[in-house]
Structures are given as structure tokens and as C-alpha cells.
């Protein structure tokens, strides 16, 4: 808890530090990292606590992004409306996917979620009016009636920071509620959960929808960050990247997804920026690092922290 508070305090000071050293690049970099940390937190709710290995989680990242971009394309820039549509559309799609996929388990669950996200990916490619495979530029960033200016890099940074902190708190409350206990119990022993009178299906479905809606918020933030949208937002490889963040940081831990997102994306930025062989083949070194973490840090990086404990 102390390390979490210290880490969040340091993140809150980043814009001031970047301004002092005249390095605004780090504000944009860490804002992007926090957006993916939000996506990783949402996946951890169903993967870490519910045992649902979804390879389609990036679908909601794309749905959130398209909700903003399509509305902006037609001249609707109201941020409150765009956010509501992003959350609602992501939750609805998660409900439809979850209603089918949660009836299965294991490899079948993985394949169904993968199939759905690829269907949505190819749907994005087919939308020629919205750029198709090439994507399209965001007409204008979301407008919050002068209350928040997402065009201001520092203001946008703190919006993402606050959303990440709120999601950390919400997931903590969800996981430690009666609802969360059923989700965790069904992951540990589904038969016993049924025996004591709880049907795991509706609980898992609600968790799936909540996770999808949260990832939709990440998509809303990401398209405002990049000011550009492509179907790659919801490609299955993006789902894999988000899953790597959760595994790297620590599955079923409160801060693991955030830690994983920061370590993975910052390492990518540092190694890919190096000269010579290392910079040209940075994916190789990232892969070696991930293998070492899996082999020697069974509970992820969060498990190496002092006083770390598993929440699920």
C-alpha cells in the first residue's frame, strides 16, 4: 500500500517535473502508459479474479475508440455523450460476447473471444467511410463544455491519472465484495460454488460486462490521445499485449496490471530507441525478459514487491 501511494504521488508530479526539465514528451508517454494500464486493470478483473482467459479484450478498446471517432465524424464532439456511448456500446458488445462465450470454458472460451474480436476487426476494415484499413484522423478531441480541455497535455494527463486511480479503487471494492467473492470462488472451484447455492454464470457475465465497459473507457481515452483511429485498436495482437501486461505485473494482484503496463511499455520505448542490433531487434529482448519473469517470478513483478500478496 505504501509503495502504491508513493508511486501514485510520483505520477502526480510528472507534469511539474517535465515542465521543469523542459521534457513534455514524458507527459505524453506516461499518459499513453496509464491508458493501457486502465485496459490491463479491466482485463485483470476477469482474467486474474475470474479465470476467464479472453483473447478478445482489445475489441472494447476499439469500440470505445470508434464511438468517439464516428460521433466526431458527424460533428458530435460532446465528450459526455461520447463517453456514455463508448461505455454503453462496449458494455452491450461485452454482454453479447459474454452471454455466448461464458457458457464454454478452457480453449473454447479463448477461441470464441478471439473469433469475436477478429470479426469486429474485419468489420472495422470494411468501414470504408471511416477510413477502412487505413483508419482516420479524429475530427476533434472530445469537448467537455469548457470544464476539461483534452487539448491541454497536462489537463489530459490528470484526467487519465484520475481515471486510473478510480478504477484501481473500484476494482478493489468489487473484488472484495460478496459479488467478487463469488467470482473468485468460481475460479477456484466451480462445483463447490454451485454446491453452496451460487450459479457462477450470471456473476461471470456481469464481471465480463463491467470489464468490457472499463476497457471502453480506455478506448475513449486512447483515441483522444492518438487523435487517430485504426482497426488495429482491436486486433488480437493488441489483446495479447494487454494480457502480457497483466501476466508480467502479476495476475490477480491489485497493482500488477499497472506495474506490468509501465514496465512493458517503458522497456519497449527504451530498448527500441537504442542504436544498433539491440534497437533493431528490440522485440527479441522484450521476449527474453518476459520469459525470465515467467520462469523466476511466478507471481509476476508485483510478487517481488515487499509485503506483496495475492488478492484472489
N, C-alpha and C positions, 0 to 999 in steps of 0.2 A: 504493500500500500504506500509506504514512504517513497519507494522508487517510482511508483506511478505518479504520485503528486509532484515529485521533483522533475520527472520527465515532462509532465504537462506544463509545469511552470517554465521550463526551458523553452518549450514550444511557443508559449505565450510571448516570450521575449524575442523570438526570432525576427519579427519585422523591425523592432528597435535596433537589434544588432546588425541586421542587414543594412539599415539606413546609416548607422554609424560608420560601418566599413565600406559603404557605397557598393554593396553587392546585392542588388534587388533580385538577381537570378535565384538566390536561395529561397526567397519568399515563394516564387512560382514553383520551384522544385518541391519544397516541403508541402505546399498546398496540394500538388498532384499526389504525393505520397499519402497524405491524410485522406484524400478521396478514395484511394484504393484500400486504405486501412478500414474505411467505413464499409466498403464492399466485402472485405475479408471478415469483418465482425459479423455481418449479416449471414455469410456462409457458415461461420463457426456455430451459429445458433442451431442449424440443422445438422451440420456435419459433426461438430465437436460434442454437442449435447444430445442430439437426436440420432446420431449414427447414420444419417442419410447422405450417401456419397453422391452428390449432384454434380454432374459434368455439364450442366446447362445453366449455371448460375449467372453467367455473363449475359444471358438473354434479358434479364431485368435491367442490367446496365444499359443495354441497347434500347430497351423500351422507354426507360427514363429519358435517355438522350433524344430519341425520336419524338417523344411527347413535346419536348421543348422546341426542337428544330422545326417540326411540322407546324406547330402553332405560330412560331415566329415567321415562318414562310408565308403564312396567310395573314400576317400583320397583327397577331395577338402576342403582345410582349408582356402581359401582366404576369409577374413572377408567381403570385399567389395561385392564380389559375393554372399556370404551367406546372407548378409543384403538385397541386392537387391532382391534375391529370396524370402526371408521372407516377405518383403513388397509387392512384386508383387503377390505372392501366396495368402497372406491374403486379399489383395485388390480384387483379382479375385473371391475368395470364397465369400467375402462380397457382391460383385456385384451380384453373382448368388443368394445368400440367400435374399439379399435386393430386387432384382427385383421381387421376389415372395411375400415375407412377407410384404413389404410396401404397397402392394395392399389391405392388410387387416388392421384391427385396433383392439384395445382392446385385449380381451382374445385370439382372433385368431392369432394376431401378436405374442403374448407371446408364444403360443403353437407351432407355426411354427418355431420360432427361437430356442425354446427348442428342438424340434424334429430334426432340422438340427445339432445342436451341439452334440446330443446323437448319431446320425448317424456317425458323424466324430469320436466320442469317441469309438464306437464299431469298426469302421474301424481301428483305432489305435490298438485296442486289437487284431484284426485279422492279423496284420502285424508281423507274427512270425519271419521273417528275421531281423526285427528291435526290437526284444525283446517281442513283443506282450504285454500281460498284465503286465509282469514284467518290461518292459522298457529296456533301455540300457544306458550304460555309454557313455558320449561324448568322441569320439576318441581323440580330441584335441580342445582346445579353438580356437576361430576364430583368424586368423592371418592377421594383417593389415600391412604387409610388413615392420615391424620394427617401424612403426610410433606410434603404440599404443600396449602395451603389456597387454593383459587382464589377464595374469598370475600374474601380479603385482597387489596386492589387492588395493593399493592406486590409481594407474592409472585407474583401472577398476571402482573404486568408483567415480572418477571425470568424467569418460565417462558417467555413469548413471546420475550423477548430472547435467551435461550439457544437456543431452537429456531431462531430466525432465524440466529444465528451458526453453529450446527451445520450448517444447510442450506447456508449460504454455503460452508463448508468442504467438505461432501460433494459439492456440485456442482462445485467447483473440482477435487476429486480425480477425479470421474467424467469431466469434460471433458478432463482431461489424461492420462487412462489410455488404454490401447490401445483399449478399448471406445469412449471418447469420440472418439478419432481417426477411427475408422470412421464414427461418426455425422457428424462434421464433414466427412469426405471425401465421404460420400454426398450431403451437401447441396451441396458444391461441384461434384462431377462423379460422378453415379451410375454412368454407363457405365464410367468408369475404375476406380471402386471394384470393380465386378463383374469387370473385366478382371484385376485383381491377386488375385482369388480370394475376395473378401468379398461375401456376399449381404446387401444393406442391410436387407431386410425384418425378420429376427429382431432385429437391433440396434435398429432403429427401434421395433419393438414393445416391447422391453424398456425403452427410454427412455420410451416413451409410458406404460407401466405405472408406472415409477418416478415420473414427473411426476404421474400421477393420484394415487398414494399420498401424495405430498408435499402435494398440494392438499387431500387428505382430512384431513391433519393441520391445515391451515389452517381447514377447516370445523369440525373438533373445537374448535379454539380460538375461532373466531368465535361459535359458538352459546353457548359458556360466557361469552363477553364480552357478548353482547347479552342473554342469558338469554331469548331469544325466537327462534322459528324460523318462517320463511315460505317458500313455494316460490320467492319472488323470489331466494333464495340462488343458485338455478341458472338464472335467466332468462338468455337470450342476451345481454341488455344488460350483465349482470354480467361475462360473458366478455369483452365489448368493453372494459369498464373496465379489466380486468386486462391486456388486450392493450395498451391505451393506456399503462399504466404501464411496460410493457416497452419499447414504442417510444419513449416520452418519455425514459426513462432511458438507453436505448441497447441495441439488440438485439445479443445475442451478447457482452455485456460482463459481467464478474463482478458489479459493483456497480450496474449500470444499473437492473435491476428494483427494487432497494431505493431508489435515488435517485428513480426515477420515481414510486414509490408515495408517498414522502414529499412530493415537490413537488406532485403532483396532489392528494392528499387534504388537505394543509395549505392549498394555494391555495383549494380548494373551501371549506374551513372559514372562511378569512379573508374571501374575497370574498362568500360567501353571508351573512356576518354584517354586511356593510356596509349602511348606510342608503340609501334612495332607489333610483334607477334601477339602479345597479351591483349592489346586493344582490338586487333583484328579478329581474334578468336575468343572474345570475352565470354560467349555463351559456354565454352568448354570449361572455363574456370568457375563460372557460376554453378555449372552442373557438378563439378568436383566438390565444391563447397556444400551443396545440398546433400550429396551422398554422404559426406563426412558427418553432417549434422544428423542425418537419419541413423547412421551407424553408431555414433557416440553420444548423441543427445536424444535419447528415446522419447523424452517429453518435450522436445523442441527447445528453442533458446530460452523460453520462459522458465523451463525446468532448471536451468542453470543459475537463475537469479536467487539471491539469498532469501530464504523464507518462502520460496515458491511452493504453491500447492495446486493440485488439480481441482477444478470446480465441479467436474462432472463425475 
